[in-house]
Amino acid sequence: MDPVSTPVSTATSRLATPRLDAINLMLRDLHTRHDEIRHRAAFRGCTSELLTLQQELVDYLLSKKNSLQGADTPRPEEGLNYNSFT
């Protein structure tokens, strides 16, 4: 970590790092194209619901990530889409 960055207590930093790593891994997984799940959603007729849920999860995880990093949590922009399905 850069010594010039925003000061964070050592205890908080130790707790936040694994959480941030987990959030980053989950965001990466949500951005990965999962063809089997997409096929199942199409077969069941719930593709739009799946995409909506995926976007909600991404927004939630980005919010948690920002709060752990001490950044102000911006409101999700209207129309901003992180889905790998579109």
A tleap script that builds the chain and sets N, CA, C and O, in Angstrom:
source leaprc.protein.ff14SB
mol = sequence {
  NMET ASP PRO VAL SER THR PRO VAL SER THR
  ALA THR SER ARG LEU ALA THR PRO ARG LEU
  ASP ALA ILE ASN LEU MET LEU ARG ASP LEU
  HIE THR ARG HIE ASP GLU ILE ARG HIE ARG
  ALA ALA PHE ARG GLY CYS THR SER GLU LEU
  LEU THR LEU GLN GLN GLU LEU VAL ASP TYR
  LEU LEU SER LYS LYS ASN SER LEU GLN GLY
  ALA ASP THR PRO ARG PRO GLU GLU GLY LEU
  ASN TYR ASN SER PHE CTHR
}
set mol.1.N position { 0.838 -1.167 0.000 }
set mol.1.CA position { 0.000 0.000 0.000 }
set mol.1.C position { 0.884 1.232 0.000 }
set mol.1.O position { 1.912 1.258 0.676 }
set mol.2.N position { 0.509 2.221 -0.727 }
set mol.2.CA position { 1.260 3.461 -0.840 }
set mol.2.C position { 1.154 4.247 0.465 }
set mol.2.O position { 0.044 4.458 0.953 }
set mol.3.N position { 2.290 4.696 1.059 }
set mol.3.CA position { 2.230 5.418 2.322 }
set mol.3.C position { 1.522 6.772 2.214 }
set mol.3.O position { 1.152 7.344 3.239 }
set mol.4.N position { 1.326 7.289 1.019 }
set mol.4.CA position { 0.678 8.577 0.828 }
set mol.4.C position { -0.837 8.450 0.803 }
set mol.4.O position { -1.539 9.455 0.923 }
set mol.5.N position { -1.355 7.233 0.650 }
set mol.5.CA position { -2.796 7.042 0.537 }
set mol.5.C position { -3.498 7.407 1.841 }
set mol.5.O position { -2.859 7.628 2.870 }
set mol.6.N position { -4.818 7.464 1.774 }
set mol.6.CA position { -5.630 7.852 2.909 }
set mol.6.C position { -5.337 6.970 4.110 }
set mol.6.O position { -5.332 5.745 3.988 }
set mol.7.N position { -5.092 7.577 5.280 }
set mol.7.CA position { -4.759 6.772 6.454 }
set mol.7.C position { -5.943 5.924 6.907 }
set mol.7.O position { -7.067 6.413 7.020 }
set mol.8.N position { -5.677 4.668 7.159 }
set mol.8.CA position { -6.665 3.728 7.657 }
set mol.8.C position { -5.988 2.971 8.790 }
set mol.8.O position { -4.821 2.597 8.675 }
set mol.9.N position { -6.702 2.744 9.871 }
set mol.9.CA position { -6.081 2.034 10.984 }
set mol.9.C position { -5.638 0.643 10.547 }
set mol.9.O position { -6.237 0.041 9.655 }
set mol.10.N position { -4.592 0.143 11.178 }
set mol.10.CA position { -4.044 -1.153 10.801 }
set mol.10.C position { -5.070 -2.258 10.990 }
set mol.10.O position { -5.183 -3.149 10.148 }
set mol.11.N position { -5.818 -2.211 12.087 }
set mol.11.CA position { -6.836 -3.242 12.339 }
set mol.11.C position { -7.910 -3.214 11.261 }
set mol.11.O position { -8.320 -4.267 10.773 }
set mol.12.N position { -8.366 -2.039 10.888 }
set mol.12.CA position { -9.379 -1.919 9.844 }
set mol.12.C position { -8.834 -2.412 8.522 }
set mol.12.O position { -9.529 -3.092 7.769 }
set mol.13.N position { -7.591 -2.068 8.241 }
set mol.13.CA position { -6.971 -2.488 6.987 }
set mol.13.C position { -6.875 -4.004 6.901 }
set mol.13.O position { -7.151 -4.592 5.855 }
set mol.14.N position { -6.480 -4.635 8.007 }
set mol.14.CA position { -6.364 -6.099 8.010 }
set mol.14.C position { -7.711 -6.770 7.799 }
set mol.14.O position { -7.796 -7.803 7.136 }
set mol.15.N position { -8.758 -6.189 8.358 }
set mol.15.CA position { -10.092 -6.760 8.194 }
set mol.15.C position { -10.660 -6.473 6.813 }
set mol.15.O position { -11.370 -7.304 6.248 }
set mol.16.N position { -10.353 -5.306 6.269 }
set mol.16.CA position { -10.922 -4.905 4.989 }
set mol.16.C position { -10.284 -5.631 3.823 }
set mol.16.O position { -10.959 -5.899 2.829 }
set mol.17.N position { -9.001 -5.958 3.915 }
set mol.17.CA position { -8.315 -6.559 2.776 }
set mol.17.C position { -8.941 -7.876 2.326 }
set mol.17.O position { -9.206 -8.024 1.133 }
set mol.18.N position { -9.193 -8.841 3.212 }
set mol.18.CA position { -9.843 -10.071 2.742 }
set mol.18.C position { -11.253 -9.810 2.205 }
set mol.18.O position { -11.688 -10.449 1.247 }
set mol.19.N position { -11.948 -8.879 2.819 }
set mol.19.CA position { -13.298 -8.543 2.364 }
set mol.19.C position { -13.246 -7.916 0.968 }
set mol.19.O position { -14.045 -8.263 0.098 }
set mol.20.N position { -12.308 -6.996 0.758 }
set mol.20.CA position { -12.143 -6.380 -0.559 }
set mol.20.C position { -11.741 -7.418 -1.599 }
set mol.20.O position { -12.220 -7.386 -2.732 }
set mol.21.N position { -10.860 -8.340 -1.213 }
set mol.21.CA position { -10.466 -9.408 -2.135 }
set mol.21.C position { -11.671 -10.249 -2.533 }
set mol.21.O position { -11.843 -10.586 -3.704 }
set mol.22.N position { -12.505 -10.587 -1.549 }
set mol.22.CA position { -13.699 -11.390 -1.826 }
set mol.22.C position { -14.674 -10.630 -2.726 }
set mol.22.O position { -15.258 -11.207 -3.643 }
set mol.23.N position { -14.845 -9.343 -2.461 }
set mol.23.CA position { -15.734 -8.522 -3.291 }
set mol.23.C position { -15.213 -8.461 -4.720 }
set mol.23.O position { -15.980 -8.602 -5.672 }
set mol.24.N position { -13.909 -8.251 -4.869 }
set mol.24.CA position { -13.321 -8.194 -6.217 }
set mol.24.C position { -13.477 -9.515 -6.952 }
set mol.24.O position { -13.737 -9.521 -8.156 }
set mol.25.N position { -13.322 -10.635 -6.251 }
set mol.25.CA position { -13.514 -11.945 -6.885 }
set mol.25.C position { -14.965 -12.145 -7.311 }
set mol.25.O position { -15.235 -12.664 -8.394 }
set mol.26.N position { -15.897 -11.731 -6.451 }
set mol.26.CA position { -17.306 -11.885 -6.793 }
set mol.26.C position { -17.681 -10.996 -7.966 }
set mol.26.O position { -18.434 -11.413 -8.845 }
set mol.27.N position { -17.158 -9.761 -7.988 }
set mol.27.CA position { -17.417 -8.877 -9.133 }
set mol.27.C position { -16.864 -9.483 -10.414 }
set mol.27.O position { -17.493 -9.412 -11.469 }
set mol.28.N position { -15.687 -10.078 -10.311 }
set mol.28.CA position { -15.096 -10.722 -11.491 }
set mol.28.C position { -15.988 -11.865 -11.971 }
set mol.28.O position { -16.201 -12.033 -13.172 }
set mol.29.N position { -16.509 -12.651 -11.024 }
set mol.29.CA position { -17.380 -13.759 -11.392 }
set mol.29.C position { -18.680 -13.246 -12.020 }
set mol.29.O position { -19.180 -13.837 -12.978 }
set mol.30.N position { -19.219 -12.165 -11.492 }
set mol.30.CA position { -20.449 -11.606 -12.050 }
set mol.30.C position { -20.230 -11.033 -13.449 }
set mol.30.O position { -21.179 -10.922 -14.225 }
set mol.31.N position { -19.006 -10.674 -13.775 }
set mol.31.CA position { -18.694 -10.161 -15.103 }
set mol.31.C position { -18.312 -11.275 -16.081 }
set mol.31.O position { -18.102 -11.020 -17.267 }
set mol.32.N position { -18.221 -12.510 -15.580 }
set mol.32.CA position { -17.870 -13.650 -16.424 }
set mol.32.C position { -19.129 -14.183 -17.093 }
set mol.32.O position { -20.186 -14.276 -16.469 }
set mol.33.N position { -19.008 -14.523 -18.339 }
set mol.33.CA position { -20.147 -15.060 -19.083 }
set mol.33.C position { -20.323 -16.535 -18.724 }
set mol.33.O position { -19.434 -17.352 -18.964 }
set mol.34.N position { -21.472 -16.864 -18.151 }
set mol.34.CA position { -21.787 -18.237 -17.762 }
set mol.34.C position { -22.871 -18.761 -18.698 }
set mol.34.O position { -24.062 -18.552 -18.464 }
set mol.35.N position { -22.449 -19.439 -19.752 }
set mol.35.CA position { -23.391 -19.882 -20.783 }
set mol.35.C position { -24.425 -20.874 -20.263 }
set mol.35.O position { -25.582 -20.836 -20.682 }
set mol.36.N position { -24.022 -21.760 -19.356 }
set mol.36.CA position { -24.977 -22.746 -18.836 }
set mol.36.C position { -26.120 -22.056 -18.086 }
set mol.36.O position { -27.285 -22.416 -18.251 }
set mol.37.N position { -25.780 -21.071 -17.269 }
set mol.37.CA position { -26.814 -20.344 -16.520 }
set mol.37.C position { -27.678 -19.527 -17.472 }
set mol.37.O position { -28.896 -19.461 -17.306 }
set mol.38.N position { -27.054 -18.906 -18.466 }
set mol.38.CA position { -27.810 -18.134 -19.453 }
set mol.38.C position { -28.805 -19.024 -20.187 }
set mol.38.O position { -29.946 -18.630 -20.427 }
set mol.39.N position { -28.359 -20.236 -20.545 }
set mol.39.CA position { -29.235 -21.178 -21.253 }
set mol.39.C position { -30.415 -21.577 -20.361 }
set mol.39.O position { -31.559 -21.617 -20.813 }
set mol.40.N position { -30.124 -21.871 -19.099 }
set mol.40.CA position { -31.200 -22.251 -18.178 }
set mol.40.C position { -32.200 -21.110 -17.995 }
set mol.40.O position { -33.410 -21.335 -17.967 }
set mol.41.N position { -31.686 -19.885 -17.872 }
set mol.41.CA position { -32.571 -18.722 -17.706 }
set mol.41.C position { -33.453 -18.551 -18.941 }
set mol.41.O position { -34.644 -18.266 -18.818 }
set mol.42.N position { -32.879 -18.722 -20.122 }
set mol.42.CA position { -33.655 -18.600 -21.352 }
set mol.42.C position { -34.722 -19.685 -21.420 }
set mol.42.O position { -35.856 -19.419 -21.818 }
set mol.43.N position { -34.364 -20.906 -21.035 }
set mol.43.CA position { -35.297 -22.023 -21.065 }
set mol.43.C position { -36.460 -21.779 -20.105 }
set mol.43.O position { -37.604 -22.109 -20.416 }
set mol.44.N position { -36.170 -21.209 -18.951 }
set mol.44.CA position { -37.201 -20.952 -17.944 }
set mol.44.C position { -37.916 -19.626 -18.145 }
set mol.44.O position { -38.884 -19.329 -17.445 }
set mol.45.N position { -37.454 -18.839 -19.084 }
set mol.45.CA position { -38.099 -17.565 -19.372 }
set mol.45.C position { -37.822 -16.470 -18.352 }
set mol.45.O position { -38.654 -15.588 -18.140 }
set mol.46.N position { -36.652 -16.527 -17.719 }
set mol.46.CA position { -36.346 -15.526 -16.692 }
set mol.46.C position { -35.040 -14.786 -16.970 }
set mol.46.O position { -34.348 -14.375 -16.038 }
set mol.47.N position { -34.699 -14.616 -18.246 }
set mol.47.CA position { -33.451 -13.947 -18.602 }
set mol.47.C position { -33.422 -12.507 -18.097 }
set mol.47.O position { -32.418 -12.082 -17.525 }
set mol.48.N position { -34.492 -11.754 -18.293 }
set mol.48.CA position { -34.490 -10.354 -17.852 }
set mol.48.C position { -34.390 -10.255 -16.330 }
set mol.48.O position { -33.722 -9.360 -15.813 }
set mol.49.N position { -35.044 -11.160 -15.613 }
set mol.49.CA position { -34.957 -11.165 -14.155 }
set mol.49.C position { -33.538 -11.500 -13.696 }
set mol.49.O position { -33.039 -10.925 -12.729 }
set mol.50.N position { -32.898 -12.427 -14.390 }
set mol.50.CA position { -31.515 -12.791 -14.069 }
set mol.50.C position { -30.584 -11.597 -14.268 }
set mol.50.O position { -29.722 -11.331 -13.430 }
set mol.51.N position { -30.756 -10.883 -15.371 }
set mol.51.CA position { -29.918 -9.714 -15.656 }
set mol.51.C position { -30.150 -8.597 -14.643 }
set mol.51.O position { -29.208 -7.923 -14.225 }
set mol.52.N position { -31.397 -8.408 -14.255 }
set mol.52.CA position { -31.716 -7.396 -13.253 }
set mol.52.C position { -31.074 -7.742 -11.919 }
set mol.52.O position { -30.485 -6.878 -11.269 }
set mol.53.N position { -31.181 -8.979 -11.516 }
set mol.53.CA position { -30.585 -9.418 -10.266 }
set mol.53.C position { -29.067 -9.294 -10.302 }
set mol.53.O position { -28.449 -8.874 -9.324 }
set mol.54.N position { -28.473 -9.657 -11.428 }
set mol.54.CA position { -27.027 -9.539 -11.571 }
set mol.54.C position { -26.603 -8.079 -11.412 }
set mol.54.O position { -25.620 -7.793 -10.729 }
set mol.55.N position { -27.329 -7.161 -12.034 }
set mol.55.CA position { -26.997 -5.743 -11.935 }
set mol.55.C position { -27.154 -5.242 -10.505 }
set mol.55.O position { -26.335 -4.456 -10.030 }
set mol.56.N position { -28.195 -5.689 -9.821 }
set mol.56.CA position { -28.389 -5.296 -8.422 }
set mol.56.C position { -27.233 -5.789 -7.546 }
set mol.56.O position { -26.769 -5.067 -6.663 }
set mol.57.N position { -26.777 -7.000 -7.790 }
set mol.57.CA position { -25.647 -7.539 -7.031 }
set mol.57.C position { -24.362 -6.747 -7.290 }
set mol.57.O position { -23.606 -6.450 -6.365 }
set mol.58.N position { -24.131 -6.415 -8.548 }
set mol.58.CA position { -22.946 -5.624 -8.898 }
set mol.58.C position { -23.018 -4.267 -8.211 }
set mol.58.O position { -22.030 -3.820 -7.627 }
set mol.59.N position { -24.163 -3.608 -8.271 }
set mol.59.CA position { -24.322 -2.301 -7.628 }
set mol.59.C position { -24.065 -2.404 -6.123 }
set mol.59.O position { -23.368 -1.568 -5.549 }
set mol.60.N position { -24.631 -3.429 -5.493 }
set mol.60.CA position { -24.445 -3.631 -4.055 }
set mol.60.C position { -22.967 -3.853 -3.719 }
set mol.60.O position { -22.442 -3.243 -2.787 }
set mol.61.N position { -22.305 -4.718 -4.471 }
set mol.61.CA position { -20.895 -5.008 -4.206 }
set mol.61.C position { -20.006 -3.793 -4.442 }
set mol.61.O position { -19.056 -3.567 -3.693 }
set mol.62.N position { -20.302 -3.014 -5.471 }
set mol.62.CA position { -19.531 -1.787 -5.701 }
set mol.62.C position { -19.731 -0.798 -4.561 }
set mol.62.O position { -18.793 -0.108 -4.162 }
set mol.63.N position { -20.940 -0.731 -4.040 }
set mol.63.CA position { -21.222 0.140 -2.894 }
set mol.63.C position { -20.436 -0.311 -1.663 }
set mol.63.O position { -19.834 0.513 -0.975 }
set mol.64.N position { -20.439 -1.615 -1.385 }
set mol.64.CA position { -19.676 -2.155 -0.253 }
set mol.64.C position { -18.185 -1.907 -0.430 }
set mol.64.O position { -17.490 -1.555 0.523 }
set mol.65.N position { -17.697 -2.092 -1.649 }
set mol.65.CA position { -16.280 -1.883 -1.943 }
set mol.65.C position { -15.905 -0.421 -1.691 }
set mol.65.O position { -14.884 -0.140 -1.065 }
set mol.66.N position { -16.724 0.498 -2.176 }
set mol.66.CA position { -16.456 1.916 -1.968 }
set mol.66.C position { -16.452 2.283 -0.495 }
set mol.66.O position { -15.606 3.061 -0.053 }
set mol.67.N position { -17.389 1.733 0.275 }
set mol.67.CA position { -17.438 2.055 1.700 }
set mol.67.C position { -16.230 1.482 2.436 }
set mol.67.O position { -15.714 2.124 3.352 }
set mol.68.N position { -15.771 0.304 2.064 }
set mol.68.CA position { -14.577 -0.272 2.691 }
set mol.68.C position { -13.323 0.512 2.350 }
set mol.68.O position { -12.382 0.568 3.142 }
set mol.69.N position { -13.312 1.114 1.177 }
set mol.69.CA position { -12.157 1.898 0.762 }
set mol.69.C position { -12.236 3.336 1.259 }
set mol.69.O position { -11.327 4.132 1.021 }
set mol.70.N position { -13.326 3.668 1.952 }
set mol.70.CA position { -13.477 4.997 2.496 }
set mol.70.C position { -13.916 6.030 1.493 }
set mol.70.O position { -13.846 7.228 1.767 }
set mol.71.N position { -14.365 5.595 0.342 }
set mol.71.CA position { -14.826 6.528 -0.690 }
set mol.71.C position { -16.292 6.844 -0.463 }
set mol.71.O position { -17.029 6.043 0.111 }
set mol.72.N position { -16.708 8.015 -0.917 }
set mol.72.CA position { -18.128 8.334 -0.893 }
set mol.72.C position { -18.837 7.367 -1.816 }
set mol.72.O position { -18.340 7.056 -2.899 }
set mol.73.N position { -19.990 6.893 -1.397 }
set mol.73.CA position { -20.733 5.930 -2.200 }
set mol.73.C position { -21.603 6.679 -3.195 }
set mol.73.O position { -22.618 7.268 -2.823 }
set mol.74.N position { -21.201 6.656 -4.470 }
set mol.74.CA position { -22.036 7.326 -5.467 }
set mol.74.C position { -23.292 6.512 -5.745 }
set mol.74.O position { -23.291 5.284 -5.659 }
set mol.75.N position { -24.355 7.220 -6.078 }
set mol.75.CA position { -25.569 6.525 -6.481 }
set mol.75.C position { -25.350 5.950 -7.869 }
set mol.75.O position { -24.734 6.596 -8.717 }
set mol.76.N position { -25.848 4.744 -8.111 }
set mol.76.CA position { -25.671 4.156 -9.447 }
set mol.76.C position { -26.286 5.062 -10.510 }
set mol.76.O position { -27.409 5.544 -10.365 }
set mol.77.N position { -25.543 5.276 -11.555 }
set mol.77.CA position { -26.023 6.094 -12.669 }
set mol.77.C position { -27.154 5.359 -13.373 }
set mol.77.O position { -27.115 4.140 -13.540 }
set mol.78.N position { -28.141 6.109 -13.775 }
set mol.78.CA position { -29.247 5.510 -14.528 }
set mol.78.C position { -28.715 5.004 -15.866 }
set mol.78.O position { -28.064 5.745 -16.602 }
set mol.79.N position { -28.990 3.763 -16.171 }
set mol.79.CA position { -28.563 3.205 -17.431 }
set mol.79.C position { -27.168 2.592 -17.405 }
set mol.79.O position { -26.756 1.969 -18.384 }
set mol.80.N position { -26.432 2.755 -16.308 }
set mol.80.CA position { -25.102 2.159 -16.210 }
set mol.80.C position { -25.274 0.648 -16.061 }
set mol.80.O position { -26.031 0.198 -15.201 }
set mol.81.N position { -24.593 -0.127 -16.872 }
set mol.81.CA position { -24.819 -1.562 -16.889 }
set mol.81.C position { -23.498 -2.299 -16.900 }
set mol.81.O position { -22.667 -2.094 -17.784 }
set mol.82.N position { -23.309 -3.162 -15.911 }
set mol.82.CA position { -22.080 -3.938 -15.802 }
set mol.82.C position { -22.266 -5.382 -16.249 }
set mol.82.O position { -21.353 -6.196 -16.119 }
set mol.83.N position { -23.439 -5.699 -16.771 }
set mol.83.CA position { -23.725 -7.077 -17.160 }
set mol.83.C position { -22.835 -7.537 -18.311 }
set mol.83.O position { -22.545 -6.786 -19.242 }
set mol.84.N position { -22.416 -8.790 -18.216 }
set mol.84.CA position { -21.664 -9.389 -19.320 }
set mol.84.C position { -22.626 -9.994 -20.341 }
set mol.84.O position { -22.199 -10.482 -21.387 }
set mol.85.N position { -23.929 -9.960 -20.035 }
set mol.85.CA position { -24.913 -10.612 -20.879 }
set mol.85.C position { -25.442 -9.701 -21.982 }
set mol.85.O position { -26.130 -10.168 -22.889 }
set mol.86.N position { -25.132 -8.414 -21.917 }
set mol.86.CA position { -25.741 -7.498 -22.878 }
set mol.86.C position { -24.834 -7.256 -24.050 }
set mol.86.O position { -25.188 -6.506 -24.960 }
savepdb mol mol.pdb
quit
